[in-house]
Amino acid sequence: MHATDSLHPVSALFDPGEPAPRPLPVCDHYAGVEARMRKSLELQAELGPVFDVTLDGEDGAPVGGEVEHAHLIAELVASPANRHGRVGARVQAVDHPHFEDVVDLLVSRVGERLAYLMIPKPRGLADLQRAIDAIDGAARRHGLARAIPLHALVETHGALREVDALAAHPRIESLSFGLMDFVSAHRGAIPQSAMGAAGQFDHPLIVRAKLEIAAACHAHGKTPSHCVVTEFKDTRALEAAVSMARELLGYTRMWSIHPAQVRTIVEAFAPTVAEIDEAAEILLRAQAAQWAPVRHRDTLHDRASYRYFWHVLERAHRTDPHGLPQEIRRTFFGA
């Protein structure tokens, strides 16, 4: 709709060759136990597609029961409970004995409906490519026309070392940071406190990893997804973590591991009313000027700042589309 509309921000302000992330919901909620998976889908049906649900076939599956658990995941993805089409699944690591069985089952049964597949624990680009080859091979065997969007977890030394190559891969749309496994990979050299809500923003090795992931994602137009806060009842700690991840580290998406965290994450990523109003005023004035520089409250704005304000409105649309002014919804989002 926007490609030929010279007055729309996407067409007017961005180079067609510039990598741009596909807009994803700001929250990625994980659930692996059946009761919690069903509850998560109920919550998504209630709130709308402002968050994704990832049905966990890795940590959520009992040892030896991975394939049976994948059948349950497929059943839920195919069910009417997947009302918005924003349900993905995490599979096993590529060297797990049941990786290919689980992938084949999910692709054959619900490949058309999966929002994405999450690939855990790649040790670098070679592991990622091996997993992608298996997924795409299953798609070809079962006559699946679409390429299933793929996400990957950076939680090993090798993945962090090759994070730019992971982010550059054309089959990847998002990278997530796997805090717990990354800390464990240091064999006790990083203290347990670095797994907590506050400590994960203090330890230099953790902050370094987060920054490298975010920078690589933004360089290649992919979405960086921040790790968990395990203190799921501590709302203040979660709010602080979202603020740090978004404002200081450049993350545009974050994991939830408990239904109580979803609303907090979505609301914390949402722009304020004042930010939305300012962005709307500037962009409407700029559009009227055919994107030439304009003055707003004694400040000069041009195409560089217009791009920033467009991202503010885009984030507002992903977190609360009905909260945008009607003129903005109609003008920029066709609603």
Residue, then its C-alpha position, 0 to 999 in steps of 0.5 A: m500500500h505504501a510503496t507507491d505513496s510518496l506522501h507516506p513516511v515509509s515510502a518518502l523517508f526510507d531508502p528502498g534498499e535499506p534493511a528494515p525489520r519486519p514489525l513484530p509485537v514487542c513481547d514474546h511470551y513463552a509457555g511450555v506446560e499445557a495448562r500455561m500454553r492454553k492460558s497464554l492463548e486465551l490471554q492473546a485472544e483477549l488482548g489481541p496480537v500485541f504479543d506473540v506466544t511461543l509454545d516451548g518444545e525445548d524446555g517445555a518438553p519432558v525428556g523422552g517425550e519431545v515428539e509427543h509434546a510437538h503433537l500438542i504444540a501442533e494441535l494448539v497452533a492449528s486450533p481456533a485458540n490461535r485466533h490472530g496467527r501470532v503463535g510460534a514454537r521453539v524447537q530443540a537444538v540442532d544436535h538434539p536427537h529429536f530435532e529433525d523429528v520435531v521439525d518435520l512434524l511441525v512443518s507438516r502439520v502446521g507449517e502454514r500457520l506457524a508465525y515463526l520457529m525459534i532455533p535455540k543454542p546455535r554455536g555459530l553460523a554453521d549450526l544455524q545453517r544446518a537447522i535452516d536447511a532441515i526446516d526448509g528441507a521439511a517444507r519442500r518435502h511437504g509441499l509448503a510454499r511459504a518460508i517459515p520466519l525463523h528466530a534464533l537464540v544467542e546463548t553460546h560463546g560461538a553464537l556471540r562471536e558470529v552474531d553479525a553473521l547470524a543477524a545478516h542471514p536472510r532467513i532470520e527475522s529476530l535474535s534473542f539473548g539467552l541469559m541463563d545459558f549464556v551465564s552457565a556457559h561461563r562455568g561459574a565465572i559470572p555470578q548468579s546475581a547476573m541472572g537477576a533483574a538488576g544484576q544482568f544490567d551490571h555485569p560487563l560480560i552480560v552487557r557486552a553480549k546484549l549490546e553486540i546482539a542489538a547492534a548486529c540486529h539493527a545493522h541488518g534490519k532484524t529485531p533484537s529481543h531481550c531476555v527474561v526477568t525471572e522475578f515474575k511477581d516483581t513488577r517494578a523490577l520488570e518495568a526497570a528492566v524493560s526501560m533499560a533494555r529499550e532506552l539504553l540497549g536498543y531492544t525493541r522486543m522482550w521475553s515474558i515467562h509468566p502471563a502476569q508479565v505480558r501487560t507490563i512489557v507491552e505497556a512499558f514499550a508503548p510510547t507515552v501520550a506526549e511522545i505520540d502527540e509530538a510525533a503526530e504533530i511533526l509528521l502531519r506538518a512534515q507531510a503537508a510540506q512534502w517532507a521538507p524541513v519544518r519548524h515545531r516549537d522552535t526546533l527545526h526538524d528534517r528527514a532524519s528526525y522524521r524517521y525517528f518520529w515515524h518509529v514512535l508512531e509505528r511502536a504505538h501502533r504495535t502496542d495499542p493501535h486503538g490508542l492512536p489519534q484517529e487522524i493518524r490511524r487513517t492517514f498512516f495506517g489505513a484504519 
